[in-house]
Amino acid sequence: METPVCARIHAAVYKEVQALALPKGAAILDAPCGSGEVAVELSKLGFQVFGSDLVDDLLPEARAALRERFRLADFNQQQPWAD
């Protein structure tokens, strides 16, 4: 059985984040964050993860999981965080 595309993407993201050797507590922006699955898993690894997406009415899980760290955003504009 072939691995679902989303699982391969998630695995690739985790691998890339590990390769960066970021310190625990480092801030990461997951955009677009979709349902927030990657953001939640990265949070469990000790990172301060923020997420943004174009819509949240289709994917309320991201807002529920990230709470104040979730923002709606137009990716053609500056993101709603300072840096």
N, C-alpha and C positions, 0 to 999 in steps of 0.2 A: 504494500500500500504506500502511496506517495504521501509525503508530509504536506499538510495544508500550507498554502502560500503564507498565510498570516503567521504560522508557527516558524517558518523559515525566516521571515522578516524579523520577528521577535528575537530569534536566536542570533541573527546578524547584528541587531542593535546591542544585545547584551555583550557580544564578543567585542564590538567596537568600543563600547564604554569601558570594558575591562582593559583593553589595549591602551586607553588614554591614561590609565593609572591615576585617576582622580582621587583626591583624598576623601575620606568619609565626610559627609556633610556638604560636599560640593553641590552647587546648584546646576540643575539640568532642566532644559525646556524640552518638553515633548510636544511637537507641533507638526502636523495635526495629531492630536492625541486619541482620536476615535473614542472608543469606550473607556480608555484610561488604563487598559491592562498593562502596558509597558511601564507607564508611570508608577503604577502601584508596585510592580515587581522591583523597579529601580529604587523605590522608597524603602522597600524591605531590605535592600542591600546597603542602606544607610545614606542615600543621597537625598538632597532636598529637591524634590521634583515638582515642577510647575507644568501645567498643561493648558493648551489652548486649541480651539477648533472653531470651525465656521458656524456650526450649529450645535445646540445641545438638546433640542426637543426630540431629535431622533436617537440620541445616545445619552440619556440622563445618567448613565452609570459613571461617566467621567466626572460630572459635577458632584455626584454623591461621593465618589471616592476621593477626589482632590479637594473638595469644599472650597475654601478661600484661595487655594492655589490654582483654581481653574478660571479661565477667562474666555469669553467669546472674542474672536479676533478676525479681522480681515487681513489675510496674509499679504495683501498688496500695500498694507500700511504698517507703520511702526507698531511693534507689539506693545501690549499694555503693561510692560515692566521696564524699569529704568535701564537695566543692562542684563 
